[in-house]
């Protein structure tokens, strides 16, 4: 008898709260409204095009106006070279011109 009561209790419990219990559903009235699209994801964004840029001459960088990843506009100043060695370069270029002119004169004299 106790066994039958235990089995009956187990059956009632399974039917009320177990896997065979009725599923609770929430009913809502259908209506018309705006649908807003949203998306979420995790990933890596990569640029379609990348460009390597650099100075046309060697030297020191005096100022740097942008950081890596910054968006820049055409014609925007990105950095400024330090002009500290420009007088030395100019003097060196002048000496090279004089040397070359002397070599040309010497070659003309040998003709």
N, CA, C and O atoms as CSV, one atom per row, in Angstrom:
chain,resi,resn,atom,element,x,y,z
A,1,UNK,N,N,0.811,-1.187,0.000
A,1,UNK,CA,C,0.000,0.000,0.000
A,1,UNK,C,C,0.865,1.265,0.000
A,1,UNK,O,O,0.608,2.213,-0.742
A,2,UNK,N,N,1.881,1.253,0.840
A,2,UNK,CA,C,2.782,2.408,0.886
A,2,UNK,C,C,3.490,2.552,-0.459
A,2,UNK,O,O,3.731,3.657,-0.946
A,3,UNK,N,N,3.810,1.408,-1.036
A,3,UNK,CA,C,4.471,1.430,-2.332
A,3,UNK,C,C,3.582,2.084,-3.384
A,3,UNK,O,O,4.063,2.883,-4.188
A,4,UNK,N,N,2.295,1.756,-3.388
A,4,UNK,CA,C,1.355,2.337,-4.350
A,4,UNK,C,C,1.198,3.830,-4.124
A,4,UNK,O,O,1.086,4.591,-5.085
A,5,UNK,N,N,1.189,4.257,-2.877
A,5,UNK,CA,C,1.097,5.689,-2.579
A,5,UNK,C,C,2.345,6.423,-3.075
A,5,UNK,O,O,2.243,7.533,-3.597
A,6,UNK,N,N,3.513,5.814,-2.917
A,6,UNK,CA,C,4.763,6.428,-3.369
A,6,UNK,C,C,4.783,6.544,-4.891
A,6,UNK,O,O,5.187,7.576,-5.427
A,7,UNK,N,N,4.352,5.501,-5.586
A,7,UNK,CA,C,4.306,5.526,-7.051
A,7,UNK,C,C,3.308,6.564,-7.515
A,7,UNK,O,O,3.597,7.319,-8.444
A,8,UNK,N,N,2.134,6.623,-6.892
A,8,UNK,CA,C,1.114,7.608,-7.268
A,8,UNK,C,C,1.636,9.014,-7.038
A,8,UNK,O,O,1.398,9.899,-7.860
A,9,UNK,N,N,2.342,9.238,-5.938
A,9,UNK,CA,C,2.922,10.562,-5.656
A,9,UNK,C,C,3.970,10.938,-6.685
A,9,UNK,O,O,4.035,12.092,-7.109
A,10,UNK,N,N,4.802,9.968,-7.098
A,10,UNK,CA,C,5.835,10.230,-8.101
A,10,UNK,C,C,5.204,10.573,-9.443
A,10,UNK,O,O,5.672,11.475,-10.137
A,11,UNK,N,N,4.140,9.856,-9.815
A,11,UNK,CA,C,3.451,10.126,-11.080
A,11,UNK,C,C,2.850,11.518,-11.064
A,11,UNK,O,O,2.969,12.255,-12.043
A,12,UNK,N,N,2.208,11.886,-9.966
A,12,UNK,CA,C,1.609,13.220,-9.859
A,12,UNK,C,C,2.696,14.283,-9.945
A,12,UNK,O,O,2.514,15.297,-10.619
A,13,UNK,N,N,3.813,14.069,-9.278
A,13,UNK,CA,C,4.920,15.028,-9.285
A,13,UNK,C,C,5.491,15.188,-10.697
A,13,UNK,O,O,5.770,16.304,-11.135
A,14,UNK,N,N,5.662,14.074,-11.400
A,14,UNK,CA,C,6.191,14.132,-12.769
A,14,UNK,C,C,5.222,14.862,-13.688
A,14,UNK,O,O,5.646,15.640,-14.543
A,15,UNK,N,N,3.923,14.619,-13.519
A,15,UNK,CA,C,2.931,15.262,-14.385
A,15,UNK,C,C,2.758,16.741,-14.067
A,15,UNK,O,O,2.417,17.518,-14.959
A,16,UNK,N,N,2.983,17.149,-12.832
A,16,UNK,CA,C,2.769,18.553,-12.438
A,16,UNK,C,C,4.035,19.403,-12.633
A,16,UNK,O,O,3.946,20.533,-13.114
A,17,UNK,N,N,5.217,18.868,-12.263
A,17,UNK,CA,C,6.419,19.695,-12.273
A,17,UNK,C,C,7.577,19.082,-13.040
A,17,UNK,O,O,8.601,19.742,-13.216
A,18,UNK,N,N,7.458,17.883,-13.488
A,18,UNK,CA,C,8.557,17.199,-14.161
A,18,UNK,C,C,8.558,17.443,-15.658
A,18,UNK,O,O,7.942,18.393,-16.140
A,19,UNK,N,N,9.250,16.585,-16.391
A,19,UNK,CA,C,9.363,16.756,-17.834
A,19,UNK,C,C,8.043,16.589,-18.574
A,19,UNK,O,O,7.921,17.033,-19.716
A,20,UNK,N,N,7.057,15.962,-17.952
A,20,UNK,CA,C,5.752,15.791,-18.599
A,20,UNK,C,C,4.760,16.878,-18.201
A,20,UNK,O,O,3.594,16.827,-18.593
A,21,UNK,N,N,5.208,17.846,-17.435
A,21,UNK,CA,C,4.326,18.942,-17.003
A,21,UNK,C,C,3.978,19.809,-18.212
A,21,UNK,O,O,4.777,19.918,-19.142
A,22,UNK,N,N,2.806,20.420,-18.210
A,22,UNK,CA,C,2.425,21.288,-19.322
A,22,UNK,C,C,3.371,22.495,-19.414
A,22,UNK,O,O,3.837,23.012,-18.399
A,23,UNK,N,N,3.637,22.924,-20.629
A,23,UNK,CA,C,4.537,24.053,-20.875
A,23,UNK,C,C,3.757,25.347,-20.685
A,23,UNK,O,O,2.656,25.507,-21.211
A,24,UNK,N,N,4.346,26.264,-19.927
A,24,UNK,CA,C,3.720,27.563,-19.699
A,24,UNK,C,C,4.057,28.459,-20.885
A,24,UNK,O,O,5.226,28.628,-21.232
A,25,UNK,N,N,3.041,29.025,-21.496
A,25,UNK,CA,C,3.251,29.920,-22.633
A,25,UNK,C,C,2.635,31.268,-22.331
A,25,UNK,O,O,1.664,31.377,-21.583
A,26,UNK,N,N,3.218,32.286,-22.925
A,26,UNK,CA,C,2.680,33.634,-22.769
A,26,UNK,C,C,2.048,34.018,-24.098
A,26,UNK,O,O,2.695,33.939,-25.142
A,27,UNK,N,N,0.809,34.426,-24.062
A,27,UNK,CA,C,0.080,34.764,-25.276
A,27,UNK,C,C,0.092,36.277,-25.438
A,27,UNK,O,O,-0.158,37.016,-24.487
A,28,UNK,N,N,0.384,36.727,-26.653
A,28,UNK,CA,C,0.378,38.161,-26.942
A,28,UNK,C,C,-0.459,38.394,-28.184
A,28,UNK,O,O,-0.554,37.535,-29.060
A,29,UNK,N,N,-1.055,39.549,-28.243
A,29,UNK,CA,C,-1.876,39.886,-29.394
A,29,UNK,C,C,-0.970,40.394,-30.510
A,29,UNK,O,O,-0.094,41.225,-30.271
A,30,UNK,N,N,-1.178,39.903,-31.715
A,30,UNK,CA,C,-0.377,40.327,-32.860
A,30,UNK,C,C,-0.767,41.741,-33.252
A,30,UNK,O,O,-1.934,42.123,-33.165
A,31,UNK,N,N,0.217,42.509,-33.682
A,31,UNK,CA,C,-0.048,43.879,-34.092
A,31,UNK,C,C,0.948,44.312,-35.154
A,31,UNK,O,O,1.850,43.560,-35.523
A,32,UNK,N,N,0.773,45.522,-35.634
A,32,UNK,CA,C,1.643,46.061,-36.663
A,32,UNK,C,C,2.546,47.106,-36.020
A,32,UNK,O,O,2.096,47.886,-35.181
A,33,UNK,N,N,3.827,47.123,-36.414
A,33,UNK,CA,C,4.769,48.089,-35.853
A,33,UNK,C,C,6.038,48.150,-36.688
A,33,UNK,O,O,6.162,47.476,-37.711
A,34,UNK,N,N,6.961,48.958,-36.239
A,34,UNK,CA,C,8.241,49.108,-36.933
A,34,UNK,C,C,9.203,48.017,-36.486
A,34,UNK,O,O,9.243,47.632,-35.317
A,35,UNK,N,N,9.963,47.539,-37.437
A,35,UNK,CA,C,10.963,46.519,-37.151
A,35,UNK,C,C,12.336,47.168,-37.276
A,35,UNK,O,O,12.676,47.706,-38.329
A,36,UNK,N,N,13.113,47.121,-36.220
A,36,UNK,CA,C,14.441,47.725,-36.208
A,36,UNK,C,C,15.489,46.623,-36.303
A,36,UNK,O,O,15.502,45.672,-35.523
A,37,UNK,N,N,16.359,46.787,-37.280
A,37,UNK,CA,C,17.412,45.797,-37.493
A,37,UNK,C,C,18.608,46.115,-36.603
A,37,UNK,O,O,19.023,47.269,-36.497
A,38,UNK,N,N,19.148,45.108,-35.979
A,38,UNK,CA,C,20.344,45.268,-35.153
A,38,UNK,C,C,21.185,44.018,-35.306
A,38,UNK,O,O,20.669,42.918,-35.506
A,39,UNK,N,N,22.474,44.205,-35.211
A,39,UNK,CA,C,23.354,43.040,-35.283
A,39,UNK,C,C,24.482,43.200,-34.283
A,39,UNK,O,O,24.826,44.312,-33.883
A,40,UNK,N,N,25.036,42.104,-33.897
A,40,UNK,CA,C,26.132,42.080,-32.938
A,40,UNK,C,C,27.107,41.007,-33.378
A,40,UNK,O,O,26.707,39.926,-33.809
A,41,UNK,N,N,28.360,41.307,-33.268
A,41,UNK,CA,C,29.353,40.312,-33.645
A,41,UNK,C,C,30.707,40.659,-33.073
A,41,UNK,O,O,30.952,41.788,-32.649
A,42,UNK,N,N,31.559,39.697,-33.067
A,42,UNK,CA,C,32.928,39.880,-32.609
A,42,UNK,C,C,33.831,39.516,-33.767
A,42,UNK,O,O,33.639,38.483,-34.407
A,43,UNK,N,N,34.816,40.357,-34.041
A,43,UNK,CA,C,35.715,40.061,-35.146
A,43,UNK,C,C,36.785,41.113,-35.270
A,43,UNK,O,O,36.987,41.928,-34.370
A,44,UNK,N,N,37.464,41.088,-36.388
A,44,UNK,CA,C,38.545,42.025,-36.666
A,44,UNK,C,C,38.200,42.812,-37.912
A,44,UNK,O,O,37.824,42.239,-38.934
A,45,UNK,N,N,38.329,44.128,-37.827
A,45,UNK,CA,C,38.099,45.006,-38.963
A,45,UNK,C,C,39.434,45.292,-39.625
A,45,UNK,O,O,40.401,45.630,-38.942
A,46,UNK,N,N,39.505,45.164,-40.932
A,46,UNK,CA,C,40.734,45.448,-41.657
A,46,UNK,C,C,40.425,46.417,-42.786
A,46,UNK,O,O,39.372,46.336,-43.418
A,47,UNK,N,N,41.361,47.342,-43.036
A,47,UNK,CA,C,41.206,48.320,-44.106
A,47,UNK,C,C,41.303,47.630,-45.461
A,47,UNK,O,O,42.022,46.643,-45.614
A,48,UNK,N,N,40.574,48.158,-46.442
A,48,UNK,CA,C,40.661,47.612,-47.790
A,48,UNK,C,C,42.021,47.912,-48.405
A,48,UNK,O,O,42.589,47.074,-49.104
A,49,UNK,N,N,42.545,49.120,-48.141
A,49,UNK,CA,C,43.836,49.524,-48.694
A,49,UNK,C,C,44.707,50.079,-47.575
A,49,UNK,O,O,44.220,50.778,-46.687
A,50,UNK,N,N,45.984,49.766,-47.623
A,50,UNK,CA,C,46.946,50.360,-46.697
A,50,UNK,C,C,48.093,50.936,-47.508
A,50,UNK,O,O,48.409,50.435,-48.588
A,51,UNK,N,N,48.711,51.976,-46.997
A,51,UNK,CA,C,49.810,52.641,-47.674
A,51,UNK,C,C,50.963,52.827,-46.707
A,51,UNK,O,O,50.771,53.223,-45.558
A,52,UNK,N,N,52.158,52.540,-47.184
A,52,UNK,CA,C,53.364,52.813,-46.418
A,52,UNK,C,C,53.843,54.195,-46.848
A,52,UNK,O,O,54.073,54.433,-48.033
A,53,UNK,N,N,53.992,55.096,-45.900
A,53,UNK,CA,C,54.469,56.433,-46.230
A,53,UNK,C,C,55.716,56.724,-45.423
A,53,UNK,O,O,55.947,56.124,-44.374
A,54,UNK,N,N,56.511,57.643,-45.917
A,54,UNK,CA,C,57.727,58.029,-45.212
A,54,UNK,C,C,58.333,59.253,-45.872
A,54,UNK,O,O,57.874,59.683,-46.930
A,55,UNK,N,N,59.349,59.810,-45.261
A,55,UNK,CA,C,59.976,61.011,-45.826
A,55,UNK,C,C,60.801,60.663,-47.063
A,55,UNK,O,O,61.258,59.531,-47.219
A,56,UNK,N,N,60.984,61.649,-47.938
A,56,UNK,CA,C,61.810,61.437,-49.127
A,56,UNK,C,C,63.286,61.551,-48.792
A,56,UNK,O,O,64.124,61.061,-49.549
A,57,UNK,N,N,63.620,62.173,-47.697
A,57,UNK,CA,C,65.001,62.315,-47.238
A,57,UNK,C,C,65.082,61.844,-45.790
A,57,UNK,O,O,64.096,61.882,-45.054
A,58,UNK,N,N,66.259,61.406,-45.401
A,58,UNK,CA,C,66.470,61.017,-44.010
A,58,UNK,C,C,66.593,62.240,-43.114
A,58,UNK,O,O,66.870,63.340,-43.592
A,59,UNK,N,N,66.394,62.056,-41.857
A,59,UNK,CA,C,66.516,63.153,-40.900
A,59,UNK,C,C,65.735,62.852,-39.645
A,59,UNK,O,O,65.212,61.754,-39.454
A,60,UNK,N,N,65.669,63.857,-38.795
A,60,UNK,CA,C,64.934,63.713,-37.537
A,60,UNK,C,C,63.526,64.265,-37.683
A,60,UNK,O,O,63.289,65.227,-38.413
A,61,UNK,N,N,62.606,63.642,-36.979
A,61,UNK,CA,C,61.221,64.089,-36.970
A,61,UNK,C,C,61.046,65.084,-35.831
A,61,UNK,O,O,61.271,64.747,-34.669
A,62,UNK,N,N,60.647,66.302,-36.160
A,62,UNK,CA,C,60.460,67.348,-35.157
A,62,UNK,C,C,59.097,67.218,-34.488
A,62,UNK,O,O,59.004,67.261,-33.261
A,63,UNK,N,N,58.040,67.059,-35.282
A,63,UNK,CA,C,56.690,66.896,-34.737
A,63,UNK,C,C,55.976,65.766,-35.470
A,63,UNK,O,O,56.238,65.508,-36.645
A,64,UNK,N,N,55.081,65.107,-34.769
A,64,UNK,CA,C,54.222,64.078,-35.346
A,64,UNK,C,C,52.793,64.422,-34.950
A,64,UNK,O,O,52.449,64.407,-33.768
A,65,UNK,N,N,51.961,64.733,-35.941
A,65,UNK,CA,C,50.614,65.244,-35.678
A,65,UNK,C,C,49.533,64.175,-35.629
A,65,UNK,O,O,48.397,64.476,-35.264
A,66,UNK,N,N,49.851,62.945,-35.984
A,66,UNK,CA,C,48.850,61.877,-36.008
A,66,UNK,C,C,49.399,60.634,-35.331
A,66,UNK,O,O,50.609,60.483,-35.158
A,67,UNK,N,N,48.491,59.747,-34.951
A,67,UNK,CA,C,48.859,58.456,-34.372
A,67,UNK,C,C,48.455,57.349,-35.330
A,67,UNK,O,O,47.671,57.572,-36.253
A,68,UNK,N,N,48.987,56.168,-35.112
A,68,UNK,CA,C,48.620,55.019,-35.932
A,68,UNK,C,C,47.121,54.769,-35.786
A,68,UNK,O,O,46.588,54.749,-34.676
A,69,UNK,N,N,46.454,54.580,-36.913
A,69,UNK,CA,C,45.020,54.321,-36.908
A,69,UNK,C,C,44.167,55.566,-37.068
A,69,UNK,O,O,42.959,55.457,-37.276
A,70,UNK,N,N,44.777,56.772,-36.974
A,70,UNK,CA,C,44.014,58.009,-37.155
A,70,UNK,C,C,43.560,58.140,-38.601
A,70,UNK,O,O,44.248,57.701,-39.523
A,71,UNK,N,N,42.407,58.742,-38.785
A,71,UNK,CA,C,41.912,59.020,-40.125
A,71,UNK,C,C,42.494,60.363,-40.549
A,71,UNK,O,O,42.454,61.320,-39.777
A,72,UNK,N,N,43.032,60.450,-41.755
A,72,UNK,CA,C,43.659,61.680,-42.234
A,72,UNK,C,C,42.998,62.127,-43.525
A,72,UNK,O,O,42.365,61.338,-44.227
A,73,UNK,N,N,43.156,63.398,-43.821
A,73,UNK,CA,C,42.585,63.983,-45.026
A,73,UNK,C,C,43.707,64.286,-46.019
A,73,UNK,O,O,44.863,64.446,-45.626
A,74,UNK,N,N,43.367,64.365,-47.283
A,74,UNK,CA,C,44.343,64.705,-48.311
A,74,UNK,C,C,44.911,66.089,-48.024
A,74,UNK,O,O,44.162,67.032,-47.770
A,75,UNK,N,N,46.217,66.208,-48.064
A,75,UNK,CA,C,46.876,67.489,-47.829
A,75,UNK,C,C,47.154,67.789,-46.366
A,75,UNK,O,O,47.791,68.795,-46.056
A,76,UNK,N,N,46.692,66.943,-45.467
A,76,UNK,CA,C,46.894,67.175,-44.031
A,76,UNK,C,C,48.363,66.954,-43.675
A,76,UNK,O,O,48.979,65.993,-44.134
A,77,UNK,N,N,48.924,67.852,-42.850
A,77,UNK,CA,C,50.300,67.731,-42.381
A,77,UNK,C,C,50.364,66.622,-41.341
A,77,UNK,O,O,49.698,66.689,-40.308
A,78,UNK,N,N,51.167,65.603,-41.620
A,78,UNK,CA,C,51.284,64.466,-40.713
A,78,UNK,C,C,52.430,64.648,-39.731
A,78,UNK,O,O,52.354,64.190,-38.591
A,79,UNK,N,N,53.475,65.303,-40.161
A,79,UNK,CA,C,54.636,65.506,-39.303
A,79,UNK,C,C,55.541,66.543,-39.928
A,79,UNK,O,O,55.324,66.980,-41.059
A,80,UNK,N,N,56.564,66.934,-39.176
A,80,UNK,CA,C,57.486,67.960,-39.655
A,80,UNK,C,C,58.912,67.504,-39.365
A,80,UNK,O,O,59.232,67.095,-38.249
A,81,UNK,N,N,59.758,67.580,-40.382
A,81,UNK,CA,C,61.155,67.186,-40.227
A,81,UNK,C,C,61.922,68.297,-39.517
A,81,UNK,O,O,61.638,69.478,-39.711
A,82,UNK,N,N,62.891,67.913,-38.698
A,82,UNK,CA,C,63.738,68.864,-37.973
A,82,UNK,C,C,64.749,69.458,-38.952
A,82,UNK,O,O,65.542,68.718,-39.533
A,83,UNK,N,N,64.739,70.790,-39.148
A,83,UNK,CA,C,65.646,71.407,-40.119
A,83,UNK,C,C,67.049,71.653,-39.557
A,83,UNK,O,O,67.826,72.378,-40.179
A,84,UNK,N,N,67.397,71.079,-38.409
A,84,UNK,CA,C,68.659,71.380,-37.740
A,84,UNK,C,C,69.871,71.068,-38.616
A,84,UNK,O,O,70.874,71.775,-38.516
A,85,UNK,N,N,69.827,70.056,-39.457
A,85,UNK,CA,C,70.987,69.708,-40.271
A,85,UNK,C,C,70.900,70.242,-41.702
A,85,UNK,O,O,71.751,69.906,-42.526
A,86,UNK,N,N,69.909,71.053,-42.014
A,86,UNK,CA,C,69.771,71.576,-43.372
A,86,UNK,C,C,70.930,72.472,-43.789
A,86,UNK,O,O,71.385,72.350,-44.926
A,87,UNK,N,N,71.438,73.369,-42.936
A,87,UNK,CA,C,72.588,74.186,-43.365
A,87,UNK,C,C,73.801,73.323,-43.726
A,87,UNK,O,O,74.522,73.637,-44.673
A,88,UNK,N,N,74.032,72.245,-42.983
A,88,UNK,CA,C,75.162,71.361,-43.282
A,88,UNK,C,C,74.950,70.639,-44.604
A,88,UNK,O,O,75.886,70.463,-45.383
A,89,UNK,N,N,73.734,70.230,-44.847
A,89,UNK,CA,C,73.429,69.563,-46.115
A,89,UNK,C,C,73.601,70.521,-47.294
A,89,UNK,O,O,74.127,70.147,-48.342
A,90,UNK,N,N,73.150,71.760,-47.106
A,90,UNK,CA,C,73.270,72.761,-48.167
A,90,UNK,C,C,74.738,73.026,-48.483
A,90,UNK,O,O,75.126,73.092,-49.649
A,91,UNK,N,N,75.546,73.177,-47.447
A,91,UNK,CA,C,76.982,73.410,-47.649
A,91,UNK,C,C,77.629,72.218,-48.344
A,91,UNK,O,O,78.467,72.401,-49.227
A,92,UNK,N,N,77.258,71.014,-47.964
A,92,UNK,CA,C,77.788,69.806,-48.601
A,92,UNK,C,C,77.391,69.749,-50.075
A,92,UNK,O,O,78.203,69.380,-50.923
A,93,UNK,N,N,76.156,70.110,-50.379
A,93,UNK,CA,C,75.696,70.112,-51.770
A,93,UNK,C,C,76.454,71.159,-52.581
A,93,UNK,O,O,76.800,70.908,-53.736
A,94,UNK,N,N,76.718,72.323,-51.999
A,94,UNK,CA,C,77.487,73.371,-52.698
A,94,UNK,C,C,78.905,72.881,-53.010
A,94,UNK,O,O,79.419,73.108,-54.105
A,95,UNK,N,N,79.525,72.215,-52.049
A,95,UNK,CA,C,80.876,71.683,-52.276
A,95,UNK,C,C,80.867,70.629,-53.382
A,95,UNK,O,O,81.782,70.574,-54.203
A,96,UNK,N,N,79.834,69.799,-53.397
A,96,UNK,CA,C,79.720,68.795,-54.466
A,96,UNK,C,C,79.593,69.456,-55.831
A,96,UNK,O,O,80.173,68.980,-56.807
A,97,UNK,N,N,78.838,70.551,-55.905
A,97,UNK,CA,C,78.685,71.280,-57.169
A,97,UNK,C,C,80.037,71.838,-57.603
A,97,UNK,O,O,80.409,71.719,-58.770
A,98,UNK,N,N,80.781,72.453,-56.665
A,98,UNK,CA,C,82.096,73.012,-56.996
A,98,UNK,C,C,83.061,71.920,-57.464
A,98,UNK,O,O,83.795,72.113,-58.433
A,99,UNK,N,N,83.060,70.787,-56.784
A,99,UNK,CA,C,83.919,69.666,-57.171
A,99,UNK,C,C,83.566,69.163,-58.567
A,99,UNK,O,O,84.448,68.888,-59.381
A,100,UNK,N,N,82.264,69.045,-58.833
A,100,UNK,CA,C,81.822,68.563,-60.141
A,100,UNK,C,C,82.203,69.553,-61.235
A,100,UNK,O,O,82.644,69.152,-62.313
A,101,UNK,N,N,82.033,70.856,-60.958
A,101,UNK,CA,C,82.421,71.876,-61.944
A,101,UNK,C,C,83.918,71.828,-62.210
A,101,UNK,O,O,84.350,71.990,-63.351
A,102,UNK,N,N,84.717,71.606,-61.164
A,102,UNK,CA,C,86.177,71.497,-61.333
A,102,UNK,C,C,86.524,70.283,-62.179
A,102,UNK,O,O,87.400,70.351,-63.041
A,103,UNK,N,N,85.836,69.168,-61.933
A,103,UNK,CA,C,86.092,67.957,-62.713
A,103,UNK,C,C,85.725,68.165,-64.172
A,103,UNK,O,O,86.425,67.677,-65.060
A,104,UNK,N,N,84.634,68.885,-64.435
A,104,UNK,CA,C,84.221,69.173,-65.814
A,104,UNK,C,C,85.258,70.061,-66.488
A,104,UNK,O,O,85.628,69.824,-67.638
A,105,UNK,N,N,85.730,71.088,-65.773
A,105,UNK,CA,C,86.748,71.993,-66.332
A,105,UNK,C,C,88.027,71.235,-66.645
A,105,UNK,O,O,88.647,71.455,-67.685
A,106,UNK,N,N,88.424,70.338,-65.741
A,106,UNK,CA,C,89.643,69.556,-65.966
A,106,UNK,C,C,89.471,68.634,-67.167
A,106,UNK,O,O,90.403,68.455,-67.952
A,107,UNK,N,N,88.282,68.046,-67.315
A,107,UNK,CA,C,88.030,67.158,-68.457
A,107,UNK,C,C,88.029,67.943,-69.758
A,107,UNK,O,O,88.531,67.459,-70.772
A,108,UNK,N,N,87.465,69.165,-69.744
A,108,UNK,CA,C,87.454,70.011,-70.945
A,108,UNK,C,C,88.873,70.430,-71.321
A,108,UNK,O,O,89.201,70.508,-72.505
A,109,UNK,N,N,89.719,70.699,-70.323
A,109,UNK,CA,C,91.092,71.144,-70.584
A,109,UNK,C,C,91.920,70.026,-71.213
A,109,UNK,O,O,92.856,70.313,-71.960
A,110,UNK,N,N,91.609,68.780,-70.937
A,110,UNK,CA,C,92.365,67.650,-71.476
A,110,UNK,C,C,92.027,67.371,-72.931
A,110,UNK,O,O,92.758,66.629,-73.587
A,111,UNK,N,N,90.977,67.922,-73.448
A,111,UNK,CA,C,90.563,67.644,-74.829
A,111,UNK,C,C,91.461,68.272,-75.788
A,111,UNK,O,O,91.263,68.143,-76.996
